[in-house]
Amino acid sequence: MARIVVVTSGKGGVGKTTTSAAFAAGLAQAGHRTAVIDFDVGLRNLDLIMGCERRVVYDFVNVINGEANLNQALVRDKRIKGLEILPASQTRDKEALSVEGVEAVLSELSRTHDYIVCDSPAGIERGAHLAMYFADDALVLTNPEVSSVRDSDRVLGLLASKTRRAENGDDPVREHLVVTRYAPSRVGKGEMLSVDDVMDILSVDLLGVIPESTAVLNASNAGVPVILEDKTDAGQAYADLVARYLGEEREHRFLDENKGLFGRLFKG
Amino acid sequence: MGFLDYFRSEKKRSASLAKERLQVIVARERGHRGGPDYLPALQQEILNVVRRYVEVEDDAVRIQVERDGEYEVLELNVILSEE
């Protein structure tokens, strides 16, 4: 039985696809057989971020409709053993995903994988609903910014009520907070909500903080999950996040600004 | 705390303002969560009715649905001004 993890946020542009790619790659690096699914029907992008866009033949909807089998549609990552991508369909038909279809694909994947990572589209429409519906765990992403935090709170409400676990009265979906695009220098100046502020408002346990970093765009330009750029701050922050998710205790890095000599002199 | 913080204190405002605003709106939205979709409209109409008799603030009417076993309890609070 695989554990199903949804990566979600409500608001767009927060880093769901970047995080899905990094998280899935990290799980696979740790030796877990991992599949990552793009739920953004009509706006396929996970393939680009993972650098496998030219090898996509069939997609999620093809599998649901029986036009291809799962094995034909899964794209195997060339860098990491045990990592597979199921691309979203580019169809404009938003109704293409059905609850039964998604359930069938997840349960088939579940037999051969340890983790299934569901990359949710933005919003709270069908794709986002289905991405979270079967989840055991949720990575709830938020930027330290008012609209993103509010949308994440809305998503937390949906995780607690509109998922299979909630409907069946099972243990609730385990929620993990991930703060992305964090700029400690701006937090220091009082211009940005701090991690503590965000945790106060959302009351969810913190899994990781990803600093605002040039590494993220560089990695997506090249089609490399940023976690593989292990010399970079964002890459290391994702590596910490995956290790924590897998039960390791790791201190949060990148929460303080890199103070130059001046900063050290003036701040005690 | 370094002495530069003294010069920075002016800028402390925007993040703490963001936090205050979020705490208010998130609390309000959580109150409606899981409740029927008509709650905000009901709240507005009750506010209008109250206002025919007394002047009250925009957030004078608070409404919430609580589940108690088989029953749903609609909790309604109207805050009148001091006078």
Chai-1 contact restraints between the chains, C-beta under 6 A:
chainA,res_idxA,chainB,res_idxB,connection_type,confidence,min_distance_angstrom,max_distance_angstrom,comment,restraint_id
A,V146,B,A18,contact,1.0,0.0,6.0,A-B,restraint_1
A,V146,B,L22,contact,1.0,0.0,6.0,A-B,restraint_2
A,V149,B,L22,contact,1.0,0.0,6.0,A-B,restraint_3
A,D153,B,V26,contact,1.0,0.0,6.0,A-B,restraint_4
A,G157,B,R33,contact,1.0,0.0,6.0,A-B,restraint_5
A,S161,B,G34,contact,1.0,0.0,6.0,A-B,restraint_6
A,K189,B,R8,contact,1.0,0.0,6.0,A-B,restraint_7
A,K189,B,K11,contact,1.0,0.0,6.0,A-B,restraint_8
A,G190,B,K11,contact,1.0,0.0,6.0,A-B,restraint_9
A,G190,B,K12,contact,1.0,0.0,6.0,A-B,restraint_10
A,G190,B,A15,contact,1.0,0.0,6.0,A-B,restraint_11
A,E191,B,S14,contact,1.0,0.0,6.0,A-B,restraint_12
A,E191,B,A15,contact,1.0,0.0,6.0,A-B,restraint_13
A,M192,B,A15,contact,1.0,0.0,6.0,A-B,restraint_14
A,L193,B,A15,contact,1.0,0.0,6.0,A-B,restraint_15
A,L193,B,A18,contact,1.0,0.0,6.0,A-B,restraint_16
A,D197,B,K19,contact,1.0,0.0,6.0,A-B,restraint_17
A,I201,B,L22,contact,1.0,0.0,6.0,A-B,restraint_18
A,I201,B,V26,contact,1.0,0.0,6.0,A-B,restraint_19
A,F266,B,G2,contact,1.0,0.0,6.0,A-B,restraint_20
A,F266,B,L4,contact,1.0,0.0,6.0,A-B,restraint_21
A,K267,B,G2,contact,1.0,0.0,6.0,A-B,restraint_22
A,G268,B,G2,contact,1.0,0.0,6.0,A-B,restraint_23
